[in-house]
Amino acid sequence: MGHAESLACELGEASFVIVPGMACGIDAAAHRSAIPTGTIGVIASGVDIIYPTENRELFAQIVKDGVTVSQNAPE
């Protein structure tokens, strides 16, 4: 996880936007590190279904300070 966090941070500082999914593990670590510089959360379900549920706080932070996208309409 440490490598994903440092890589996301370094890329963000170099003006790249980090675009992982909202999964646990590496995706969540990359999002957390990239929130200050820019991150986009790609959601497999509709934006009204937060999965995995343990990422609720992370999802809320990305909605506040970043962007979330989904190909599915809210249910």
FENDA-V194375 format. One line per field, one symbol per residue. psi: psi as a letter, one per 30 degrees, with the letter a starting at -180 (. if undefined). burial: 1 if it has 24 or more other ideal C-beta (glycine too) atoms within 12 Angstrom, else 0. A space follows every 50 residues. Layout:
# FENDA-V194375
psi->???
burial->???
This chain:
# FENDA-V194375
psi->eeeeeeeeeeeefggkkkilagllbeeeeeeeffeffkkkjkkealffjj klffgeeeeeeeeegbkklkfklk.
burial->00001001100100001111111000111111111001111110100001 0000100110011001110000000
